[in-house]
Amino acid sequence: MQHRERTETQRRWLAEEAARLMAEQGIAEPERARRKVAERAGVTDKRRWPSNEEIQEALLAYRRLFWRPDQAAAVDRQRQQALAAMRHFHRFHPRLIGSLATDYPDPSQPVRLLLSAETVDEVVLELLNQGIRWRERQEARRFADGSRGFLPVLSFMAGDTPVELLVLPRTARSNPPLDPLDERPEKGLDEAAVGRLLVTTGIAQA
């Protein structure tokens, strides 16, 4: 019994430390934060490592604890920028994903939109036509069918707000990427849902 309690206590501590690392250092991948914390603590037995779900719960608890009312204004500005970008890229069926789509968002994180296009070149052409300077990288993701692969990410600045566009091939819409935290299909929020977030004050009062 004592051994089990020590193991559970260690798992909770690792989850809390991984969550703190994600919040304070802007680490998006729980695997990276978990491994970093475990290596620092010298915990090599992966059976004692917390799951992504446990880290997500700890991260939400951390954000609730350290949420400040003044952050609400910054989040609203980012969501307004997200809504504007979604309308701009409407033909690519954008969905807001990442921190801004959660109940306790991190205003230091970029606006992240999941787009659906035949090819990434379609989105690049749109950026070129609008004179938007961007950078491209590849992001490793897991998908709903259990496969692993890479999604192109186009990053640019909208005023002082960083925006990231993840481009999912239209043929793969039935096989969305998994949320890095809870490992469920990352459905995100559509324009209507983001609009509703902007007309509610619930987050400021939470």
C-alpha positions in Angstrom: 0.0 0.0 0.0 2.7 2.5 0.9 4.6 1.7 -2.3 1.4 2.4 -4.3 0.8 5.7 -2.5 4.5 6.7 -3.1 4.1 5.9 -6.8 0.8 7.9 -7.1 2.4 10.8 -5.2 5.3 10.8 -7.6 3.1 10.6 -10.6 1.1 13.7 -9.4 4.3 15.6 -8.7 5.7 14.8 -12.1 2.4 15.8 -13.7 2.3 19.1 -11.8 6.0 19.9 -12.7 5.4 19.0 -16.4 2.4 21.3 -16.4 4.3 24.1 -14.8 7.1 23.7 -17.3 4.5 23.8 -20.2 2.9 27.0 -18.8 6.1 28.9 -17.9 8.2 27.9 -20.9 5.5 27.7 -23.5 6.1 24.0 -24.2 3.2 22.6 -26.3 4.1 18.9 -26.2 3.4 17.1 -23.0 5.8 14.3 -24.0 8.7 16.8 -24.1 7.8 18.3 -20.7 7.2 14.9 -19.1 10.6 13.6 -20.3 12.4 16.7 -19.2 10.9 16.6 -15.7 11.5 12.8 -15.3 15.1 13.1 -16.4 15.7 15.9 -13.9 14.1 13.9 -11.1 16.0 10.7 -12.1 12.7 8.7 -12.7 13.6 6.3 -15.4 10.7 3.8 -14.9 8.1 5.0 -17.4 5.4 3.2 -15.6 5.7 5.9 -13.0 5.4 8.7 -15.5 2.0 10.6 -15.7 -0.2 10.2 -18.7 -1.1 13.1 -21.1 -4.5 13.3 -19.5 -3.0 13.7 -16.0 -0.7 16.4 -17.3 -3.7 18.2 -19.0 -5.6 18.1 -15.7 -2.6 19.6 -13.9 -2.1 22.2 -16.6 -5.7 23.3 -16.3 -5.4 23.5 -12.5 -2.3 25.5 -12.9 -3.9 28.0 -15.2 -7.0 28.3 -12.9 -4.7 29.0 -10.0 -2.6 31.6 -11.7 -5.3 33.1 -13.9 -5.4 36.9 -13.6 -8.4 39.1 -14.5 -6.1 41.3 -16.7 -5.3 38.3 -18.9 -8.9 38.2 -20.1 -8.4 41.4 -22.2 -5.3 39.9 -23.8 -7.2 36.7 -24.6 -10.1 38.6 -26.1 -7.7 40.5 -28.4 -6.2 37.2 -29.5 -9.5 35.6 -30.1 -10.7 38.6 -32.1 -7.5 38.3 -34.2 -8.3 34.5 -34.6 -11.8 35.3 -35.7 -10.5 37.8 -38.3 -8.0 35.3 -39.6 -10.7 32.6 -39.8 -12.9 34.8 -41.9 -10.0 35.6 -44.1 -9.2 32.0 -44.7 -12.9 30.9 -44.7 -12.6 28.8 -47.8 -10.2 26.5 -46.0 -12.7 25.7 -43.3 -10.6 27.0 -40.4 -10.9 25.7 -36.9 -9.3 27.4 -33.8 -7.1 24.9 -32.0 -4.6 25.1 -29.2 -4.7 27.1 -26.0 -7.1 29.7 -27.1 -9.8 27.1 -27.7 -9.7 26.0 -24.0 -11.4 27.3 -20.9 -8.2 28.7 -19.4 -6.1 29.9 -22.3 -2.5 31.0 -22.2 -2.3 34.5 -23.8 1.4 34.0 -24.5 0.6 31.2 -27.0 0.0 32.0 -30.7 -3.3 31.8 -32.5 -3.4 28.3 -34.1 -5.8 27.5 -36.9 -6.3 24.1 -38.5 -7.0 24.6 -42.2 -8.2 22.1 -44.9 -6.8 22.4 -48.4 -5.9 20.3 -51.4 -2.3 21.3 -51.0 -0.3 23.7 -48.8 0.5 25.6 -52.0 -3.2 26.9 -52.0 -2.6 28.5 -48.6 0.8 29.8 -49.6 -0.7 31.5 -52.7 -3.3 33.2 -50.5 -0.5 34.6 -48.3 1.4 35.7 -51.4 -1.6 37.5 -52.8 -2.1 39.3 -49.6 1.6 40.3 -49.3 2.0 38.4 -46.0 5.5 37.3 -45.1 5.5 33.8 -43.6 7.8 31.0 -42.5 7.2 27.3 -43.0 8.1 24.4 -40.8 6.9 20.8 -40.3 5.2 19.7 -37.1 5.2 16.0 -36.1 1.7 14.8 -35.2 -0.3 11.7 -34.4 -3.5 11.1 -36.2 -6.9 9.5 -35.4 -6.1 6.3 -37.3 -3.0 5.7 -35.2 -0.5 6.8 -37.8 2.2 9.4 -37.4 3.2 12.1 -39.9 4.0 15.8 -40.4 1.8 18.8 -41.0 3.1 21.9 -42.7 2.8 25.0 -40.4 2.8 28.5 -41.9 3.6 31.2 -39.4 3.2 34.9 -39.7 2.5 38.0 -37.6 -0.9 39.7 -37.7 0.0 43.1 -36.1 1.7 42.0 -32.8 -0.1 38.6 -32.7 1.7 35.5 -33.9 -0.5 33.2 -36.1 0.2 29.6 -37.0 -1.7 27.8 -39.8 -1.6 24.0 -39.7 -2.6 22.7 -43.2 -4.4 19.4 -43.3 -4.9 17.7 -46.7 -8.6 17.9 -47.7 -8.5 14.1 -48.3 -7.5 13.6 -44.7 -10.4 15.5 -43.0 -11.8 12.2 -41.7 -8.4 11.5 -40.1 -7.7 14.6 -38.0 -4.6 15.1 -35.9 -4.8 14.2 -32.2 -4.7 16.8 -29.5 -1.2 16.6 -28.0 -2.6 16.8 -24.5 -5.6 14.4 -24.3 -4.8 12.4 -27.5 -8.3 12.8 -28.8 -9.2 14.1 -32.3 -8.4 17.8 -32.4 -11.8 19.2 -33.6 -11.2 22.8 -32.6 -13.8 25.6 -32.7 -15.5 27.0 -35.8 -16.2 30.7 -36.4 -19.6 30.6 -34.7 -18.1 29.0 -31.5 -15.2 31.6 -31.4 -17.8 34.3 -31.8 -19.7 33.0 -28.8 -16.6 33.0 -26.8 -16.2 36.7 -27.5 -19.6 37.7 -26.3 -19.4 35.8 -23.0 -17.7 37.1 -19.9 -17.6 33.6 -18.3 -13.8 33.3 -18.6 -13.2 36.6 -16.8 -15.5 35.5 -13.9 -14.2 31.9 -13.6 
